[in-house]
Every structure is written in C-alpha cells, then in structure tokens.
Amino acid sequence: MKLDIGSILNMTPETGGWEFVFDLGDAETVVCPVIGWATVVTAHLNDGTVHTEIKPAFVWGDLVWTEPELHEHAAGVTGITLRHPRIPATAGIFAS
C-alpha cells in the first residue's frame, strides 16, 4: 500500500488542554483545541519505508486538521505555536 505524505496512520485522543495557535494574515490569531496526537507520514525513504512524526490534530471550523494539511490548504499561515494553559509561554514549545 502506497502511503502519501501527510497520510495519518493512527491517532490517540488528547485530553490535557493543549491548543494549536497560528496567525492567519492581518494579525488574526486563531486558537484551536487539540483533540488528538496523529502519526503523520512526512517522507518516503529510498528503501520503500516512510518517515513519520507525531503531530497535533486540532479542530478549526468544523474539520479536524494536522499542521501539514493546514499549510497545504491555508495560504499565509505563520506563527504556529503549540501551547498548554499550565505551561508558561516562555517554555519554548512550538509545533514547527
């Protein structure tokens, strides 16, 4: 089975209050709840295997997104941050 880059292989629920935050042009900051942690295909290797990374899955509008999907479908996204209400913003936790 060929797996495309961006394919989600599995997902586990998130219940700890994480938020996916990004800027969407004209200084509009979007805050989305993280609902799960997805294993996402990020590259194909020469031996036929794939490289994967754990990415937050979040709700924006009425859809569930991952960061690679966001970059593919929403032009102008900047300032991506993964944050938790109980961890100070200065802790340096970023989604990308």
MIDOSE-1310 file (N, C-alpha, C; in nm, 2 decimals, decimal comma, always signed):
residues 96
mkld	+0,08/-0,12/+0,00/+0,00/+0,00/+0,00/+0,09/+0,12/+0,00; +0,06/+0,21/-0,09/+0,14/+0,34/-0,10/+0,08/+0,44/-0,01; +0,17/+0,50/+0,08/+0,12/+0,60/+0,17/+0,17/+0,74/+0,12; +0,08/+0,83/+0,11/+0,11/+0,96/+0,07/+0,17/+1,04/+0,18
igsi	+0,25/+1,14/+0,15/+0,30/+1,23/+0,25/+0,18/+1,31/+0,31; +0,17/+1,31/+0,44/+0,05/+1,38/+0,50/-0,05/+1,28/+0,55; -0,04/+1,15/+0,51/-0,13/+1,05/+0,55/-0,12/+1,03/+0,70; -0,24/+1,01/+0,76/-0,24/+0,98/+0,91/-0,25/+0,83/+0,93
lnmt	-0,16/+0,77/+1,00/-0,16/+0,63/+1,02/-0,24/+0,59/+1,14; -0,24/+0,67/+1,24/-0,32/+0,64/+1,36/-0,33/+0,77/+1,44; -0,42/+0,76/+1,54/-0,43/+0,88/+1,63/-0,48/+0,84/+1,76; -0,43/+0,91/+1,86/-0,47/+0,88/+2,00/-0,54/+1,01/+2,06
petg	-0,64/+1,00/+2,14/-0,70/+1,12/+2,20/-0,61/+1,21/+2,28; -0,65/+1,33/+2,29/-0,58/+1,43/+2,37/-0,68/+1,49/+2,47; -0,65/+1,48/+2,60/-0,74/+1,53/+2,69/-0,68/+1,63/+2,79; -0,56/+1,68/+2,76/-0,49/+1,76/+2,86/-0,50/+1,91/+2,84
gwef	-0,58/+1,96/+2,74/-0,60/+2,10/+2,73/-0,50/+2,18/+2,63; -0,43/+2,10/+2,55/-0,34/+2,17/+2,45/-0,41/+2,25/+2,35; -0,35/+2,35/+2,30/-0,41/+2,44/+2,20/-0,31/+2,46/+2,08; -0,36/+2,46/+1,96/-0,28/+2,48/+1,84/-0,31/+2,63/+1,80
vfdl	-0,21/+2,72/+1,80/-0,23/+2,86/+1,77/-0,16/+2,90/+1,65; -0,22/+2,98/+1,56/-0,15/+3,03/+1,44/-0,20/+3,16/+1,40; -0,13/+3,23/+1,32/-0,17/+3,36/+1,27/-0,21/+3,34/+1,12; -0,32/+3,40/+1,09/-0,38/+3,39/+0,95/-0,40/+3,52/+0,89
gdae	-0,29/+3,59/+0,85/-0,29/+3,72/+0,78/-0,36/+3,82/+0,87; -0,32/+3,95/+0,84/-0,38/+4,07/+0,90/-0,39/+4,05/+1,05; -0,29/+3,99/+1,11/-0,28/+3,98/+1,26/-0,40/+3,91/+1,32; -0,47/+3,82/+1,25/-0,57/+3,74/+1,30/-0,51/+3,62/+1,37
tvvc	-0,52/+3,60/+1,50/-0,47/+3,49/+1,57/-0,58/+3,39/+1,59; -0,56/+3,26/+1,55/-0,66/+3,16/+1,56/-0,61/+3,06/+1,67; -0,70/+3,03/+1,76/-0,67/+2,93/+1,87/-0,76/+2,81/+1,85; -0,71/+2,69/+1,83/-0,78/+2,57/+1,81/-0,75/+2,47/+1,92
pvig	-0,85/+2,39/+1,96/-0,83/+2,29/+2,06/-0,77/+2,17/+1,99; -0,66/+2,11/+2,06/-0,60/+1,99/+2,01/-0,69/+1,87/+2,06; -0,73/+1,79/+1,97/-0,82/+1,67/+2,01/-0,75/+1,54/+2,01; -0,63/+1,54/+1,95/-0,56/+1,41/+1,94/-0,41/+1,43/+1,89
watv	-0,34/+1,32/+1,90/-0,20/+1,32/+1,85/-0,19/+1,22/+1,74; -0,16/+1,26/+1,62/-0,16/+1,18/+1,50/-0,02/+1,14/+1,45; -0,01/+1,02/+1,41/+0,12/+0,98/+1,34/+0,10/+1,01/+1,19; +0,18/+1,10/+1,14/+0,17/+1,15/+1,01/+0,29/+1,12/+0,93
vtah	+0,27/+1,07/+0,80/+0,38/+1,04/+0,71/+0,44/+1,17/+0,66; +0,57/+1,18/+0,68/+0,64/+1,31/+0,65/+0,74/+1,29/+0,53; +0,78/+1,17/+0,50/+0,88/+1,15/+0,39/+0,88/+1,00/+0,35; +0,92/+0,98/+0,23/+0,94/+0,84/+0,17/+1,09/+0,82/+0,17
lndg	+1,14/+0,71/+0,22/+1,28/+0,67/+0,22/+1,31/+0,59/+0,10; +1,44/+0,58/+0,06/+1,48/+0,51/-0,06/+1,45/+0,36/-0,05; +1,45/+0,30/+0,07/+1,42/+0,16/+0,09/+1,27/+0,12/+0,08; +1,19/+0,22/+0,06/+1,04/+0,19/+0,05/+0,97/+0,22/+0,18
tvht	+1,04/+0,24/+0,28/+0,97/+0,27/+0,41/+0,94/+0,42/+0,42; +0,87/+0,46/+0,52/+0,83/+0,60/+0,54/+0,88/+0,65/+0,67; +0,90/+0,78/+0,67/+0,93/+0,85/+0,80/+0,81/+0,91/+0,85; +0,79/+0,90/+0,98/+0,66/+0,96/+1,04/+0,70/+1,05/+1,16
eikp	+0,61/+1,14/+1,19/+0,62/+1,23/+1,31/+0,49/+1,23/+1,38; +0,49/+1,26/+1,51/+0,37/+1,28/+1,59/+0,33/+1,43/+1,57; +0,21/+1,45/+1,53/+0,16/+1,59/+1,51/+0,03/+1,61/+1,58; +0,00/+1,73/+1,63/-0,12/+1,75/+1,70/-0,24/+1,75/+1,59
afvw	-0,35/+1,70/+1,63/-0,47/+1,70/+1,54/-0,56/+1,80/+1,61; -0,61/+1,90/+1,54/-0,69/+2,01/+1,60/-0,81/+2,04/+1,52; -0,91/+2,10/+1,59/-1,04/+2,14/+1,52/-1,03/+2,29/+1,48; -1,05/+2,31/+1,36/-1,06/+2,45/+1,30/-1,18/+2,45/+1,22
gdlv	-1,28/+2,54/+1,25/-1,40/+2,54/+1,18/-1,48/+2,42/+1,22; -1,52/+2,34/+1,12/-1,59/+2,21/+1,15/-1,51/+2,09/+1,11; -1,38/+2,11/+1,09/-1,29/+2,00/+1,04/-1,18/+1,97/+1,14; -1,13/+1,85/+1,13/-1,00/+1,81/+1,20/-0,89/+1,83/+1,11
wtep	-0,78/+1,90/+1,16/-0,66/+1,93/+1,08/-0,54/+1,88/+1,14; -0,43/+1,86/+1,07/-0,30/+1,85/+1,12/-0,22/+1,96/+1,06; -0,10/+1,99/+1,11/-0,02/+2,10/+1,06/+0,01/+2,09/+0,91; +0,05/+1,97/+0,86/+0,08/+1,96/+0,71/-0,05/+2,00/+0,63
elhe	-0,16/+1,96/+0,67/-0,29/+1,99/+0,60/-0,31/+2,14/+0,60; -0,29/+2,20/+0,72/-0,31/+2,35/+0,73/-0,22/+2,42/+0,63; -0,09/+2,38/+0,62/+0,00/+2,45/+0,53/-0,05/+2,43/+0,38; -0,10/+2,31/+0,35/-0,14/+2,28/+0,22/-0,27/+2,36/+0,17
haag	-0,36/+2,39/+0,27/-0,49/+2,44/+0,23/-0,51/+2,59/+0,27; -0,43/+2,64/+0,36/-0,45/+2,78/+0,41/-0,32/+2,86/+0,39; -0,33/+2,94/+0,28/-0,21/+3,03/+0,25/-0,19/+3,14/+0,36; -0,07/+3,17/+0,38/-0,04/+3,28/+0,47/-0,04/+3,25/+0,62
vtgi	-0,04/+3,12/+0,65/-0,03/+3,08/+0,79/+0,11/+3,10/+0,85; +0,12/+3,17/+0,96/+0,25/+3,20/+1,02/+0,24/+3,18/+1,17; +0,35/+3,19/+1,24/+0,34/+3,19/+1,39/+0,28/+3,08/+1,46; +0,31/+2,96/+1,41/+0,24/+2,84/+1,46/+0,31/+2,81/+1,60
tlrh	+0,22/+2,79/+1,70/+0,26/+2,75/+1,83/+0,17/+2,65/+1,89; +0,23/+2,56/+1,96/+0,16/+2,46/+2,04/+0,17/+2,50/+2,19; +0,06/+2,52/+2,25/+0,06/+2,57/+2,39/-0,03/+2,50/+2,48; +0,00/+2,51/+2,61/-0,08/+2,44/+2,71/-0,10/+2,55/+2,82
prip	-0,22/+2,56/+2,87/-0,26/+2,66/+2,97/-0,17/+2,65/+3,10; -0,12/+2,54/+3,13/-0,05/+2,53/+3,26/+0,10/+2,54/+3,24; +0,15/+2,56/+3,11/+0,29/+2,57/+3,08/+0,32/+2,72/+3,03; +0,41/+2,79/+3,10/+0,43/+2,93/+3,06/+0,47/+2,94/+2,91
atag	+0,43/+3,05/+2,84/+0,46/+3,07/+2,70/+0,61/+3,08/+2,68; +0,69/+3,11/+2,78/+0,83/+3,12/+2,76/+0,90/+2,98/+2,76; +0,82/+2,87/+2,78/+0,88/+2,74/+2,78/+0,94/+2,70/+2,65; +0,89/+2,76/+2,54/+0,95/+2,73/+2,41/+0,90/+2,61/+2,34
ifas	+0,77/+2,58/+2,36/+0,71/+2,46/+2,29/+0,64/+2,51/+2,16; +0,70/+2,46/+2,05/+0,64/+2,50/+1,92/+0,61/+2,38/+1,84; +0,50/+2,40/+1,75/+0,46/+2,29/+1,66/+0,56/+2,28/+1,54; +0,62/+2,39/+1,50/+0,71/+2,39/+1,39/+0,81/+2,50/+1,41
